[in-house]
């Protein structure tokens, strides 16, 4: 199975980029990390971004999440153009509409699991929706670990806390950067299964950067990058299909 050309961006998307270009350096040291990328990530879908090292996949995610600026082009969360927002407005949008899951968990060691999960809302001065929080915690299987601190939890449990933290405020979209990179394969599979379930049963939208064809196979759709350009996409992927396609664009 070969990857098909990407579908054109749509205003119904949770996030999208339009002619996104990101250049580092200048002259003979110039690196075009993103080269005129237009791609959309639909609401209620689990998407993966894949590509060889240096393909621009992490740059794309960081720019779409408002963590890095584009050189030219636009990125949207819903109908909000991030490139037109002030720093304060961008900070508020990230806090309210975007969730993040990182490879390194990024938990506060002195806080309990529950305090870590609700920390972004506490910082924003918001109270959690208790029914939603209970549903998220129940779905991840952390109900009996909420009073534990990170050093009392396994790596898989810590990442469940991190995923729950991203889900707790019901963001428009969650960006996950190699979320299973520090986990063994069995624990990684548990986290990926949960993330897929969060999309299907909790109605979330997740975009995950990964280099692992097995991880990508949990997604509904994979977008492939090479040399800063989108080369194609794949729906309902298997790990074998992803692996075979990756061989055609380098690794």
N, C-alpha and C positions, 0 to 999 in steps of 0.2 A: 504494500500500500504506500502510495506517495502522498505527500502533503499537498493540499490544495492552496491556491492563492488566498490571501486573507480577505475576509469580507470587508466592505467599506464601513467606516465608522457610522454609528447611528446615535441619534439624540436620546434613545431609550437606554443607552449604556450607563452602567454605574461609573465607568471611567473610560476615557478615550484620549488619544493623542492625534494631533493634526499637523502633519509636516514637521514633526519634532526632530530637531537637530541639536546635537550637543558636541561642541568642539573643545578639546583641551590643547593648550599650547598654540603656537603660530609658526608660520614659515615651515622650515624643514622638520621641525619637531611637532607639527600639528597632528593631532589624533582625532579622527571623527568617530566618536564613540556611538553616536546615533546619527543616521544619515536619512533625513526626510521620512521618518517613520509615522505612518498613520495606522492606528490599530484601535479596536474597541473591545471592552470587556463587559459582557452583558450582566445585568442584574440577575441574581439567583443562579449563577453559574460558578463552578470551580474550574478556574483556568490555570494552566502552567505556562511559564515562559522558559524556553530551553535554548541552548546554543553552546558552541565551543567557548573555551576561555577567551575573553576579550571580545566576545560577540556583541556586547552592549546590553545584556539581559538585566544585570543589576542596575546599570545606569538608567535604563528605561523605567524600571520599577521605582527608583529613587526620584526620578523626575515626575513620574505620574503621581507619586505620593506627596509631592511638594517638598521633598527633602533636598532637592538639588534644582538649580535653575537651568532652563534651556538656553542655548545660544540663539535659536530662532524656532518659530512654530508655537503651538499651543497645547496645553493639556487641560482636560476638564474632569471634574468630579461632578457627576450629574450635569447640570447646565452651567456650572460655575467655572469660568476660565481662571485657572490658578495663576497664569502669567500676568493677569491684570489686578491681582490682589495686593494690598499692602502687607507688610510682614506681620502686622498684628492680625489682620483679617485671615491671612494664611494660617497662622498659629491656631486661631479659633476654629477654622475649618478642619484642620488636622485633628484637633481635639474632639470635635463633635461628630465628624463624618468618616474618619479614617481610623482603622485599627491596624496595629503592627504586631507581627510575630517574627522574632529574630532567632538565628541559629544559637546564639549564646544565652537565650532565655531572658536576660536583662531583668531579673527579679531583684527586689531590695532585700538584702539578707536579714535585716532586723524586723521585717514585717511578716505577719502570718500570711498563709495562702490567701485567705479571704481579704486581708488588707491589701495585698498585692493586686488581686483581681479588681478591687474597687478603687485603687489609687487614682487612675486618670479622672474618674468622676469626682473623687474627693478634691483633687487639685482644681477642678472646674467649679467646685461648689455645688455639684449636683448630687441628688440622692438616687441610688439605684432603683430600678423597677424590681421590687422584691420577687414578684412572680417570675419575671424573666430570668433574674439572677438564679433563682432556685432551679429553673429549667436547665439553664446552662451548666450549673454545678452538678446537677443530677446526670445530665447527658455525658459529662466528662468523667463521672465516677469519682468526684472529689469530696462528696458530702461528709465523709468521716475524716478528712485530712485538712479541713479549713483552718484549724487552730495551729497547724504545724508550720514552722519556718522552712525556708528553702533547703537548709542543710539537713533537715529531717525528712526530706523527700527524695525519691529516686529521680534520675534524669528525665524519665518519661513523665513522672508526676509534675516535675517543675515545668516541663513544656506544656502539660495540660493546664497548669496555672496560667502560663503565658498566653495560650490560646483562649482560655476563658476570659482573661483580662481584655483581650482584643474584642471578644464577643459581647462583653457585659454592657457596654454602652449602646449596643445595637447600631453600629456604624453603617454607613452606606456601603462601604467596601473594606475588606481586610487585605493588606499586603503581607505576604510571608516570604522571608528571605532565607532559603535553605533551612526550613524549620526542623528537618530531621537530620541535619548534618552532623550533630553531636550525639546521635542516638544509635544504639545497635539496631539491626534490621527488624527484629521483632517489635521493639518499642516504637521504632519509626513507623512500622505498619499500623500500630494502634493509633498513633497520632494522626496519620493520614486518613485512616478510616473515620476517626472522629471528625476531622475537617470536612470530609466528604459528607458525613451525616449532618454536620452543621449547615451545609448548603441545602441538603435535601429536606431535612426535618425542621430546621430553624429558619430557613429562608434567607440565609446569609449569602454574601458574594465574596469569594476569595480568589486572589491572584497570587500564585506561588512561583518564585524563581527556584529552579532546581537544575542540577546537572545529572540527576539520576533517572534513567528511563523507567525504573520500577516506581519511583515516587510519582513521576508524570502520569503513569497509567491510572492513578486514582482520580485524575482530573477528568472533567467532561470534555475539555478542549486543550490542546497544546499549540502555542504560538512559537515558531522557530525563528531565531535570529542568527545571522552570520555577518560579520564585518559591519555591524551597525545598521543592517537592513533586515526587514522581515522577509523571510524566504518562503513561508507557507504556514499552514496550520493543519491540525488533525483533530477530528472529532471522535469521541469514544475510543481513545487510543489504547493499545496494548503495549506492554513494555517491549515486546519484540518489534512491533511496528516503529516505535519511537527510536529504538536502538538502530534499526536498519536505516531510518531516515537520517539520523545523526551522522552515520558513516558517510553519507553523501555530501555533508556540509563541513566535515572535518571535526576534530575533537581536540 
